[in-house]
Amino acid sequence: MTAPPSHAAKGLSGGAVGTGDLVFFVVAAAAPLTVMAAVAPLAIGMAGRAAPLGYLVSGLLLIVFAAGFTAMSRFVRNAGAFYAYIGRGLGRPAGAGSAYVALFSYNAIEVGLLVAFGWFTESGFDDLTGVRVAWWIWSLAGLVAIGVLGCLKVTFSAKVLGVALVLEVLVLLVLEAGLFAHGGGPRGFDLGTLSPEHLGGPGVGGMFVLAVGAFVGFEATAIYAEEAREPERTVPRATYIAVAFLALFYTFTVWTIINAYGSDRAQAVANGEGGADMVFAATERFAGAWAADSMHVLIITSAFAATLAFHNGAARYFYALGREGLLPRRLARVSPKTRAPVAAVVAQSGLALAVVAVTVISGADPYTVTFLWSNGSGILGVMLMQALAALAVYGFFRRDRRGMPAWRVRAAPLVACAGLAVLIALVCGNLDLLTGASGGVNAALIAPLPVLFVGGAARALRIRRRDPRAYERLTTVDAESV
């Protein structure tokens, strides 16, 4: 087996990314405007008054997860974050299996978002100009733009994501400010919606599926650890800032939407004929038509920003696995000028192009099939990796806490793993709420995850038999500072 590329000479651009850049990558991947305008009405329809707390509880659980996750980031810096963490804590075969699952999950989410971007843009452009351009043309245009950005310096992508993120957050703040300027909705402001008693109501299980999915991508801070300045500081700081911001922003925004219609009516509105547009309607009523029109445009940029963020993450998984021999080593090639993983960007773009082509040729609905189905698989896969990563943190620090407090590297990871296991069970039991598909289709969407995990573990064991030295390098080709 050929030797891996020299990280020092050919690796990613070290020291290029700061805390703010990491926060933009993570929060843009979460697509707060898309989540609030397109997904929050579904959560409100399921759980009513319990919806705001659903987002808050999900965020708190992920902060517990982040305590151990960021502790391990001080010692493991690898662009294949989940893969490296799980490999160090649970063994190389488990790490390799998780690598394939993570690669599949990130790519599934990215291609789904790319198709959704085309779908949103087709509708938005038609509304603004009266000209209808097919969604797949917009998706291909977006793919070209994202591919170009992926080949440039990583800091340029961070700037693009930063602008898109600020705009989409601002338009939601305009809605919230408008509601407060009007003194609240028909019932004023109801703080009772934040009472924990509502979490015992019907539909809460399904609501948690959507709430947890709204945070997917926050772990991307660790993916950029090789490119971060002072990663032992920037990665933990950016992770906490991103998760805390999303948890508070989601909770407050959902609470605002409920109060815009009245806590006694919001669930009925969400389940009614105009439920899908309830955020846009509330924005027009309390902030004006200009704000609602702006929101229709910004949901397009929100989808683009999320696609770009997941594209960057997926490309870095291709790069990391190519570098360590779990995929063809040519995927580890980087641009000598920008230090971007250009071979991985091309591979990821080719995969996305194939999915767009299959959707067009098959006549499948781009939103209800390609977007929802691929994101159903992808979100579940990322959650599985989070649970395994939490367990891996415990395994990594079990015998030697390396100066870390026990609550952070032992108690917190086990609590996070248990909580994520419960939420994974809820997702599997309610996957139809994400995909809108039948039981057979949902089983087919779940099936690749265990198959890929077993295949990856088998690949690692095969490497151990054929080249023990290459096996020893798995999960260790990074800037470890133990």
N, C-alpha and C positions, 0 to 999 in steps of 0.2 A: 504493500500500500504506500502511495506517495506521501511524503511528509506534508503536514498542513501548512498553509501559507503563514508566513511570519507576521504575527499580529503587530509587532512594532513597526515593520516596514510597510505592510500592506493593509493594515486594519482600518477601522472606522476613524472618524475625526475626533480624537480625544480632546477633552477640554473645551468643546465647542458649545455645549448646551448648559444654560444656567437654570436656576429654580423657576423663573418665570416661563422659560421655554417649556419646561417639563409640565408645568401646570396647564399651559395652553394645549399641549398635546393631549393631556388626559381629559380635560373638561370639554374640549372640542370633540373628542371621540365620543363622549357621552351625549353630545348633540342636545343640550338642554331645551332649545326651542322646539325641536322635533319631538322630544319626549313630552314636553308640557302640552303642546298643541295637538299632537296626533295620538299620544298614548295615555296621558293623564285622564281624558274623558272616559276611556275604557276602565281605568282603575276606579274612578268615581262611580261609574255605573255598576261595578261589581260590589264595592264595599261602602259607598256613600261616605258618611262622616268619618269612617276609619281611614280613608285614603291618605290624608296628610301624615298621620302617625306611621303608616306603612312605609313611607319614604324615609322618615326619621329613624325608625327602628332598623331598617335595612342599612342606612348609613352608619349607625352606631355599631352594628355587627361588623361592618367592613373596616371601621376604625380599630376595633379589637384585632381583626385579622392583620391590619397594617402594622400594629405594634410589633408583632413577630416578624412579619415580612420585611419591614425596613431594618430590623435588627440584623437580619441575615444579609441584607444588601451591603453591609459594611465589609463582608468577607467574600461575597460572590458577586462578581460583576461580569455579566455575560449577556449579549444581545438576545439570547434565547432564555429569558428570565425564568419562566416556570420550569423549563427543561433543566436548567442548571441547578435551581433550588431543589427540585425533587430528586435529581440525581445525587446531589451531595447528602441529602437527608435520608433518602429511602433506598439508595442504591442506583447504580448506572442503568440496569434494565428498566426500572420504573421511570427513571429520567428519560430514557430514550422513548419509551411508550408514551409518556406525557408530551414529549416533543412533537410527535406526529399528531396527537390530539390537538395540541395548541396550534400547530400550523394549520390544520384543517379548520379549527374554530375561527381563527383570525381571518382566514381567507373567506370562509363562509359569510361572516359578518360583512367583510369589505365588499364582496361582489353583490350581496343583497343591498347594501347601502348605495352602491353605484347604480343599480337598477332603480332604486327608489329615487335617487337624485334625478334620473331621466324622467321618471313618472311625475314627480313634483314639478319639474321644469316644463314639461309639456303642458300641464294644466295651467301653471302660472303664466307662461308666455302667451298662451291662448287668451287668458283673461285680460292681459295687459294690451295685446296688440290685435287680437282677433285672428291671428295666424296660428294654425296648428302644425307643429313640427313633431314627427314621431318620437316617442320617448327614447327609442334606441339610438337615434341620432344624437340626442343630448347626452346619453350615457357614453357613447363613443367619444364625443367631444370632451366630456369630463375625464374619461380615461386617459386621453392624450395629455390633457393639462396636468393630471395627477402624476402621470409617468414622467413628464418633464420636471415637475417639482421634486419628484423622488430622486432624480439624478443630480439635482443641484445640492448645494450645501444644506445640511439639515436645519441650520438656523433660518434659512429662507422660508422653509415650510412653517417653522414656528411663527414667523411674522405673519404669514398668510392666515394661519389658524388664529392668531391673536386678534387680528382685525375682525374676522368672521365671528369669533366668540363674543367680543365686546358688543358688536351690533345686535346679536340675537339676545344677549342678556339685557341690553338696554331696552329693547322693545317690550320685553316682559315686565321690566321695571316701570315702563310707561303705563301699562295696564294697571299695575299695582298702585301707582301714584294716582291714577285717575279714579280708582275705586275709593281710595282714602279721601280724595278731594270731594267726592260725592257723599261722604259720610257712611260708606258701606253700601251693601245691597238692600233688597227689600226688607230684610230683618236686621239691618245694621251689621255689626260684627259679632260673630258667635265663637267665643273661645272654647265653648263646650265641645267643639269638634276635635279638640286636642286631648280629650279625656281617654285614658287607656281602656275604659270600659267598652268602647266601640270596637276594640280589636277582637272581641268575642262574638261579633255578629257574623251573619252569613256572607259569603263571598270574599272573606278576608284571605283565604288561602290563594285564590286566584289572583287577588290584588297583589300579593307578595311576589308572584311570578313577574308581574310588570314592574314592580318597584325595584326589585333586585336587578332586573335587566337594565334598568335606567343607569346603573353605575358601571356596567361592563366596560372595560377599557382602562379603569383607574390604575390597574397594576402596570400599565405601560411605562410608568416612571422607571421601573427597574430595567426595562428593555433598552433604555438609553443610557444605562449606567456607564458603558464603555465610552460614551461621547460626552459625559457630563463633567463639569468642573467641580472638583471636590465632591465626588459622588457620595462619600460617607456622610456629607451634610445635605447636599442638594436633593438626593433621592428621598430620604425620609421627610424632609421639609415639604417638598412638592407633593408627596403622597398625602400627607396630613392636610395640607391646604386644599388640595383638590377634593378629597372625600368630604371634608368638613363643609366646604363651600357648596358642593352638590347636595349634601344632605339638608342643609339649612335652606338653600335656595329652592329646592324641590318642595320641601315641606311648606314653606311660606307661600309659594306660588300656587300649590294645590289648595291650600287653605283659602287663598284669595279667590280662586275660581269658584270654590264652593260658596263663599260668601257673596259673590257677585250674583248668584241666583237664589240665595237663601239656603241655609243648611237643611231645611225641610223639603226643598224642591230640587236640589242639585242632582241627586241620584236619578230622579224621574226624568229630568232634562237630558242627562247623559244617556239614558236608555231610550230616549225618544227619537223622533225622526231627525231632528237637527243636532243630535248629540255630538256627532263628529266635528261640528263646527262651533261648539259652544265657546271655545277660547277666543276664536275670531269674532264671534258675535258679542262677547263680553267686552273685548277690546274696542270694537266699534261703538258700543254703547257708552262706555266710561272714558274712553280716550279719543274717540273720533275715527272717522272713516280712514283718514290718512294713516293712522297707526295700524289699523287692520290691514290696509293695503300693503304697508311696509312689512307687516308680519308674513303676509303671503309671499313676498319676495324673499325675505330673510330665511324662511323655512327651506328655501332652495339652497342658499349659501350654507345653512346649518347642515344640510345633508351632504353637501360637497366637503365641508370641513371635516365631518365625521368620516367620510370615505377616505380622505387624504390621511387622516390620523391612523386609521386601521390599515391602510395601504402601507404606510411607513412601518407599522408594527409587524405586519405579515412579511414584508420584505426582509426585515431584520431576523425573523425566524428562519427564512430561507438561507440567509447569509450564515447564521450561527450553525445550522445543521450541515450546510455545505462545508464550512470550515472544519467541522469535526468528523466528517466522513459519513454521516447518517443520510446525506443526500449527495449528489454529484459535487465534487469539490470546486468545479468552475463557478458554482453559485456564490462562492466566497470572494469572487473578484470585485474589487472596488475601483472607483475612478481615481487615478493618480492626482487629479486636480481638485476634485470636490470631496474625496474620501466617501462618497455615497456608494452603497452596495448596488452598483448598476446591473450586474448580472441577476441579482435577486429581484430588482425592480422589473426587469424585462420578463422574468419568469412569472411574477405575480400579475403583471399586466396581461400576459398571454392567457393566463388562467381566467382572468376577469373577462377578457374578450370572448373566450370560448363559452362562458356562461351566458353572456348577452346573446351570442349567436344561437345557442340552444333554445333560449327563451323565445327568440323571434321565430325560429324555424318551427318549433313545436306549437306556437300560438298560445303558450301559457300566459296567464295574467301576470304582468311584471310585479304588481304590488302584492296581491293575495297569494301568489304562488312563489315566485322567485324570492321576493324580499322576506315575506313572513316565514316561509319554510327554511330558508338558509339561515335567517337570524334565530329561529327556534333551535336549530342544531348548534349554531355557533355560541349562543348564550349559555346553553346547557354545558357545552364543552368547556367554556371558560370557567363556569362555576365548579365543575369537576376539578379543573386544574387548581383553582383557589383552595378547595378543600384538601387536595393532596399537598399543595404547597404549605398549608398551615400545619399539616402533620409532619411534613419534611422539616419545618423549622424546629419543631419539638425534637425530631430525631437528630438534627444537626447539633443542637445545644444540650442534648440529654446528658452526656457525660462531662462536658466542659462548657460552662456558660460563658466563657471568654470575657468575664467581667461584666456581663449583662445581668440585670435583675431577674430573679426567677419568675416574677409575674409576667414579664415581657416575653421571655423565650420558652416558658413551659406552660404556665396557666393560660395566657391569652391565646396561643396557638391551638390548644386543645378545645377551649371554649369556641373559638372561631370555627374549627373543624366540625364540631358538633352542630353548631348553628347552621353552617352551610349545608351539612348533610340533611338537616330537616328541610331547608329550602329547596335542595335538589329533589328531594322526594315530592315536595309540593309541585315543583316544575314538571316532573315526570307525570304526576297525576293530573296535571292541568295543562299539559302542553298544547291541547287543542285551543286554549285561550290565546296562545301566541300564534299558532299556525292556522287556525280555522280549518284544520284538516281532520280526517277520520282517524280511527285508531290504527288502522293498517299503515297509513302514511306516516303517522307519528312514530310508530315502531321502526319504520324504515329510516326515519330521520335520526333516531337515537342509535341505531345499529352500527353506524361507522365508528362511533366513539370507542366501544370495547374492542372492536376489530383492529382499529389503528393502534390502540394501546398494546394489545397482544403482539401485533406485528412489529412495533417498535422495540419491545422488550426482546423479541426473538432476534431482531437485527443486531441488537447490542450483544447478545450471547454468541451470535455467529462471529462478530468481530473479535470477541474474546478468544474464540477457538482459533481463528485464523491469524490474528495479529495482537497478541497480549499488550504490546506497547501502545498500539492505537486505542485499545480498550481503556487503558489507564488514562489516556488523554481526554476521554469523554467527560464532559462537564467541567474540565479543568483548564480549557484554553481561554483564559480571561486575565483580568488584572487583579487576581486574588491578593489580598493583603493580610492573610492570617498570620 
